[in-house]
Structures are given as structure tokens and as C-alpha cells.
Amino acid sequence: MANETKKPAPCLRREVDEQGIATLTLDCPGPVNTLSDALNAEMDRLISEIEADPKVRAIVLVSGKKDSFLAGADLEMLSRVKTAAEGAALSRGGKALLARIERSSRPWVAAVHGACLGGGCEVILACRYRIATDEKPTQIGLPEIQLGLLPGAGGTQRLPRRIGIQAALDIILAGKSVNARKALSLGLVDELVPAAILASVARRRAAELAAGTLQAGEGGRPKLRAVRKPNALARLALEETPVGRRVLFREAEKQLLRKTRGNYPAPRKALAAIRTGYEKGIEAGYEAESQGFGELTVSPEAKQLVGIFFAQQALKKDPGVDDPAVRPLPVGRVAMLGGGLMGGGIAYVTIQNAGLSIRLKDKDDSGVGRGLAYVRGILDEQVQKKRRTRAQADATFSRLTGTTGYDGMKGVDLFIEAVFEDLELKRRVVREVEAFCKESAIFASNTSSLPIARIAEASRRPEQVVGMHYFSPVHKMPLLEVIRQAKTSDATVATAVAVGKKQGKTVIVVRDGVGFYTSRTLAPYMGEAGFLLEEGASVEAIDQALVQFGFPVGPLQLLDEVGIDLAGHVAKIMLEAYGARMTPPPGFDRLAKEGRAGRKNKKGFYLYDGKKKKQVDETVYDGMPGGRKRKPMDPEAIAERLALQMANEAALCLQEGILRSPRDGDIGAVFGLGFPPFRGGPFRWMDAAGVAQIVRKLEGWQAKLGARFAPAPLLVDMAKQGKRFHGA
Ligand SMILES: NC(=O)c1ccc[n+]([C@@H]2O[C@H](COP(=O)([O-])OP(=O)(O)OC[C@H]3O[C@@H](n4cnc5c(N)ncnc54)[C@H](O)[C@@H]3O)[C@@H](O)[C@H]2O)c1
């Protein structure tokens, strides 16, 4: 097709066919395309050339990468921003470039396959027409909020004008991305095609737009699509009138405050920019967006969230072992032993995300049936939510088979057990499996509290025994904690890590020990809540203090969910392993003895009588000092005590080599325990306060409340030397 080919440029290639359709291929050095200073400059130059070229009638923008269109701004570039003014200028520069695309006399068509995120999504919004492939890698969205930023290249203005305010708020304020089908139904793209014909259809549409035979997508929402929706009229009334919009924005602000408790400035600034655009005109909206973007690029919240993002990226590349020569073993077949809550969830992520087949064993038919039904339930829900088609769900489900025996498991490469939490049972399962499995098979346990070494004692091949600790509900919780005991081989660890990543998990590797990392740091955190109750604090005061600090739920509500009885059981194990520091508060045991197990028996800190509003069960105070008469306590002091307990224990884990790095400790706490992401995890939180300050606080509480606040020796040393966990 090319009758004119330019010399390949670092990020963009240009070809113009005989019809005058220019194809710009994004192909930056590196695995994905990102918006960088270099790409911006090159794009700017190419636009000028195109505008000056009378032969060019229309432009098609495609990607030269396999499964990625344009993954957003180069975060390294953003990390170099030193002032808000610099950040705002960067945003204005990006906008100026996209304005050139939007206002070009030649129509631009975006042909999207793969990730089209952040700045990528903003680029396609500036194009006249958007085609995407209806394939799994295609994801379109604006994830900036998750990094503490906002879409700074016009996304806060163009998206609501294209898909409607409410729909745009859903995406922008949550930092969401959508798949191709959803993007089509929202009007975010105009057409879906298979990947094989993406470029050719895009060129045809470009030619039609240039010829004036295709009018679609000329700014604004495709109106037909909007009217088809049942609530479209109500929506239009709300969105298309100033009064309606005021109501909508006010409601959105309220909801946001409820959700973020004022801890996250990014969604607030994004919402303000959108609102400004509607109340004062789009140019004012663009400027509010740039200002907000500038301020956010240098905010502490963005710094921590971007830090977490980099840590996640680093973990994706981390094989979980230090020896770079170690390779994971190939895993083609997996067996799930135990099809309860956890087994069902693990089976689901294995067939859906990893695309592997799995055989699920439970002890009887009803157990197998329950496990299969659990997986089916998740798939059905996704069909209902239009995340996948019925045929796709059926194809996924066909990779799962059930059994009550070990039949059909001879060729299995990886066994994952999630039977009851009972050491003898787990050991028996190891022996049963080793009686028939192939020599190379790996045995992984999902135990939440038993040391993996104790399970491995039953094995003839302890080097192939490892912990794979998932979190409930498995299909939603992002973390997997892989646990290596003294004898676990590097190859086994690397294999568990590789499988976990395929299952879509963020994986940290920790050393064996009671409670591993996550349960161990959670224990003194929960315990502190119990001590506060004994001192007279109310359940609400404790939970609200931690929610305000940024945890998704308070510790006592979490205890109701986990089970007060189970937590009491784990607390005893912790005490045995770690001594006086882990002495549980006296109250928890008493509550468990009273038969308070939490939500599961509808008897816990809160009432479970079907009423919507969460209400504390006042009788929970009856055996406590002070009874139902509770004392007011400073919420900041409450949050500080609990957070310090968690962070101090995390430091001990690092000191003892349970953790491989502070990075893993931060990721484990944020993704496994709900530690507030904007605080970056316990180690980043301590860095932000200064380790010396943390030590002073711990010593202050130690003087008042006793040895459980004794600072970890590592912290004391670091404080003396003025060291940090991250960075110099
Ligand atoms: N529930 C959680 O939040 C959570 C989180 C992390 C880890 N874990 C751990 O995961 C494991 C399972 O927990 P769960 O919540 O899924 O429990 P569960 O009671 O829901 O499921 C256990 C399943 O194992 C089956 N089972 C028992 N003996 C078996 C055998 N010999 N062979 C095959 N199946 C057998 C049971 O029938 C049941 O279906 C436990 O070790 C638990 O500590 C649980």
C-alpha cells in the first residue's frame, strides 16, 4: 500500500497509501507505548508535516505493539516533576497536542487493540472516530486516580461530553478501565472489529470520514445509543440542564467524601475540574484540570501511590528468588484439594485468569458440588454484568472438573490444598498425594496459620512443599503470599510465584514462621483494638478512627468478619510463638467463650438483625471494665496505636528475614490487609514520618502502656543512623 515511506522514527512510523490515508504506527522503544516528552515532540512534528501535506486526507493511529495501544503517561517523566507549576505546564502541553488532533482539518481515526489507558484514552478521545478490537487485551480507561493524579490531557472534559457525566464519573473517579464491549455500549468507542481487520477497517472509515460519507462520532455522545437505554430520559434531564447537573455534582461530591473521607485529593480535584467545565465552559474546565494535575503531581498521596505502582511493576518482574538462573517449572495441570470457600476461589482464578485446567477434589459429592457451584456462581455473575459472554463463561467452566478421589491426577504438576485448617489432615493429604503423583509435582498449602515446615515434615520431598496463602474472597483480593520453609527449593518457589502471577495475583515471597507476614502483623494490630476496648473506648470510636486513617473497614468489624473465635485461636498461637509482646487482650477470649463468633453466628461487635444501618451490639460491653459506659478517646491516638503495632511488627519481620524487602512488606499490607494505599504501606508510612519519630512515638506509648510497644531493634538502629527504608 505504501507509496511513500518515511525513515523509521524512534516512536512513530508514518505510511501514506494511494488514497491519501496516513497510518501512524505507535512503536516506542520498550515493551509498551507511553506518552513521554520524546513521543509528544515527535507527534507534534508529524502533525505539522501531515497538515502541510496536501496528499494526506485522513489519519489512522495504530499501535505496533502486540497487545498494547498506549499505556498512559511515562511515570518516570511524571516523577521528575518538582513543582505544581511544572506539572501544570506538562498538562497544558499534552492538551495543546491533542487539540491539534481534535481540530485538525483531516479526520483522525484511532484503531485500538490492547491497553489504552490514561493518556492513551485521552488521545483517542481527541480523535474523530474510534475502532477497537473485541478482544481480551483491549482495555480502555482512565486509571490516573489510582495513582493520586487526574487525567491531565483533557480527559476530564472530553469523556463526560462523549459518554455522559454519570458514566464518565464512574470511570474517572474510580480510575476504572472497561473492556471493548462495555466501551462500545458506553459510546467510548464507535465500532468493534476482530484484530485481523482492525487496520483495514480503520483506513476505510478514515476514507469515508474524509469523503464525508460517514458522520458518526463528530463530538458529543452518539445520541441514538443514549436513547436506547431505559433510564436515558431521566439521565438526560439530570445531565442536560444546569439545575440537574448541580444536583448530580452535589450528590457525587457527597458520595466521594463518604468514600474517601477526604484522604484522597485526586478524585476531588477531578470532580471539580469536570464541574468547572460545565459551569464555566470547557476552556475553564481544561485550565482547572491542568491546575489540579500540577498540584497532584507533587502531592504526598500521589508519591505514595506511584511508589506502590512501581513496586507492583517490580514485583511482576521478580521471580521470587534471588538466583537469576532459576526458572519456574512448567505447570500445565493443577489439582485443587478442598473445594470450600478458598478452594472454589483458587479454582476460579486458575481456570479464568491462568487459563489452566484444574481438577477439584473434595471429600464427598456435596463438597464437590459446592465447589463447582461456587465457581459457576462467579462466572454467572460476570455474564450478568456483561463482563463476558455465556459462551466464554462455559468455555472457562469446562476447564474445571470435580472428583471425590484422586483419579485423573497422576499427571498433575501442582497440587494446592485448602482443606480444613488441621495439621494432621493436611499432613495426611500430603502423604496421600505423594503415594501416586509424579516425582516433580509441587505441593502447595493455603494454610492461614500452620507453619509450612510442619506440613512439609510429612513429605518425602520437602523441597517441593511451599505455602500459597490466598486471601478471601480469592477472586477479588489481589495478594498472594508465597511462603518458603527452610527446605523449599528455589525452583518450587519460582513455580508458585509464576502460577500466582498467571492467576492475576500480586505475589510476595516470605519466609516461613508463625503467621507468615500478613497474619503476624495483623495480630498485634487487632490486639490493640482489644486493649482499647478494655480501656473504655467504644466499638464505633475504634472502627471509625481506623476507617478515617484509611483502612477499608475498622478492626472490630474485620474481627466480626474473620470470626472472633478464629482470631482468638490464632492469638494463642501467636503468643506461644512470639511471647509476651503478643499477649492478647483479655476481652477477646471472654467474648469467644460467650459464644460470640462474629457475623457467621450473628453475634459479634455489631448487630446482624437484617437492619441496613450498622449498629453496635451494646451487650458486647457487659463483661468489660466500665460496662456500657464508654469513654471518649482521641481518634488520632487510637489510629496511631494500631498503625504503630502493625508497622513495628512489620519491621521485626524485615529484621528477621521473614520479608525479603520493605517493598514486599508495603505491598503485602496494602493488598492483603487494607493498609491505606495513600500512605504507601507501613514502611513508606514510617519513612514519611521519619523512623526516628516513629521510634519516639513507640517509646512514648511503651512508657504509658508497656512492653508491647517496645520498638523493633532495627528501627532503633535506623533512627540512630538517620536511615530510611526506601530511597537514600
Ligand atoms: N477463609 C479464609 O478467609 C481463609 C484465608 C486464607 C487461608 N484459609 C485457609 O484455607 C483452608 C480452607 O479454608 P476455607 O475457608 O476454604 O474452609 P472451608 O471449610 O470452606 O473448606 C474446606 C473444604 O475442604 C474439604 N475437605 C476436608 N477434608 C478434605 C479432604 N481430605 N480432601 C478434600 N477436601 C477436603 C471440605 O469438605 C471443605 O469443602 C484452611 O486451611 C484455611 O485456614 C482460609
The ligand as an SDF file (V2000), in Angstrom:
LIG
                    3D

 44 48  0  0  0  0  0  0  0  0999 V2000
  -11.4300  -18.4910   54.8560 N   0  0  0  0  0  0  0  0  0  0  0  0
  -10.4050  -17.6530   54.7330 C   0  0  0  0  0  0  0  0  0  0  0  0
  -10.5390  -16.4220   54.7590 O   0  0  0  0  0  0  0  0  0  0  0  0
   -9.0140  -18.2200   54.5450 C   0  0  0  0  0  0  0  0  0  0  0  0
   -7.9890  -17.3720   54.0790 C   0  0  0  0  0  0  0  0  0  0  0  0
   -6.7430  -17.8970   53.8230 C   0  0  0  0  0  0  0  0  0  0  0  0
   -6.4990  -19.2450   54.0620 C   0  0  0  0  0  0  0  0  0  0  0  0
   -7.5070  -20.0560   54.5250 N   0  0  0  0  0  0  0  0  0  0  0  0
   -7.2010  -21.4660   54.7260 C   0  0  0  0  0  0  0  0  0  0  0  0
   -7.7220  -22.2150   53.6390 O   0  0  0  0  0  0  0  0  0  0  0  0
   -8.1120  -23.5240   54.0790 C   0  0  0  0  0  0  0  0  0  0  0  0
   -9.5630  -23.7570   53.7110 C   0  0  0  0  0  0  0  0  0  0  0  0
  -10.3530  -22.7360   54.2290 O   0  0  0  0  0  0  0  0  0  0  0  0
  -11.8590  -22.4990   53.7810 P   0  0  0  0  0  0  0  0  0  0  0  0
  -12.2810  -21.2310   54.3790 O   0  0  0  0  0  0  0  0  0  0  0  0
  -11.9730  -22.6970   52.3090 O   0  0  0  0  0  0  0  0  0  0  0  0
  -12.5830  -23.7090   54.5230 O   0  0  0  0  0  0  0  0  0  0  0  0
  -13.9230  -24.4660   54.1150 P   0  0  0  0  0  0  0  0  0  0  0  0
  -14.3670  -25.1630   55.3470 O   0  0  0  0  0  0  0  0  0  0  0  0
  -14.8380  -23.5620   53.3970 O   0  0  0  0  0  0  0  0  0  0  0  0
  -13.4210  -25.5370   53.0560 O   0  0  0  0  0  0  0  0  0  0  0  0
  -12.6580  -26.6670   53.3530 C   0  0  0  0  0  0  0  0  0  0  0  0
  -13.0740  -27.7370   52.3420 C   0  0  0  0  0  0  0  0  0  0  0  0
  -12.1740  -28.8220   52.4310 O   0  0  0  0  0  0  0  0  0  0  0  0
  -12.9240  -30.0100   52.2510 C   0  0  0  0  0  0  0  0  0  0  0  0
  -12.1540  -31.1330   52.7610 N   0  0  0  0  0  0  0  0  0  0  0  0
  -11.9690  -31.5300   54.0280 C   0  0  0  0  0  0  0  0  0  0  0  0
  -11.1820  -32.6200   54.0450 N   0  0  0  0  0  0  0  0  0  0  0  0
  -10.8640  -32.9090   52.7770 C   0  0  0  0  0  0  0  0  0  0  0  0
  -10.0830  -33.9210   52.1490 C   0  0  0  0  0  0  0  0  0  0  0  0
   -9.4720  -34.8350   52.8510 N   0  0  0  0  0  0  0  0  0  0  0  0
   -9.9730  -33.9000   50.8060 N   0  0  0  0  0  0  0  0  0  0  0  0
  -10.5900  -32.9610   50.0820 C   0  0  0  0  0  0  0  0  0  0  0  0
  -11.3390  -31.9870   50.6210 N   0  0  0  0  0  0  0  0  0  0  0  0
  -11.4830  -31.9740   51.9500 C   0  0  0  0  0  0  0  0  0  0  0  0
  -14.2040  -29.7310   52.9940 C   0  0  0  0  0  0  0  0  0  0  0  0
  -15.2470  -30.5950   52.6150 O   0  0  0  0  0  0  0  0  0  0  0  0
  -14.4650  -28.2850   52.5960 C   0  0  0  0  0  0  0  0  0  0  0  0
  -15.2210  -28.2170   51.3990 O   0  0  0  0  0  0  0  0  0  0  0  0
   -7.7840  -23.5570   55.5570 C   0  0  0  0  0  0  0  0  0  0  0  0
   -6.5070  -24.1060   55.7310 O   0  0  0  0  0  0  0  0  0  0  0  0
   -7.8010  -22.0960   55.9610 C   0  0  0  0  0  0  0  0  0  0  0  0
   -7.0220  -21.8290   57.0970 O   0  0  0  0  0  0  0  0  0  0  0  0
   -8.7480  -19.5650   54.7440 C   0  0  0  0  0  0  0  0  0  0  0  0
  1  2  1  0
  2  3  2  0
  2  4  1  0
  4  5  1  0
  4 44  2  0
  5  6  2  0
  6  7  1  0
  7  8  2  0
  8  9  1  0
  8 44  1  0
  9 10  1  0
  9 42  1  0
 10 11  1  0
 11 12  1  0
 11 40  1  0
 12 13  1  0
 13 14  1  0
 14 15  2  0
 14 16  1  0
 14 17  1  0
 17 18  1  0
 18 19  2  0
 18 20  1  0
 18 21  1  0
 21 22  1  0
 22 23  1  0
 23 24  1  0
 23 38  1  0
 24 25  1  0
 25 26  1  0
 25 36  1  0
 26 27  1  0
 26 35  1  0
 27 28  2  0
 28 29  1  0
 29 30  1  0
 29 35  2  0
 30 31  1  0
 30 32  2  0
 32 33  1  0
 33 34  2  0
 34 35  1  0
 36 37  1  0
 36 38  1  0
 38 39  1  0
 40 41  1  0
 40 42  1  0
 42 43  1  0
M  CHG  2   8   1  16  -1
M  END
$$$$
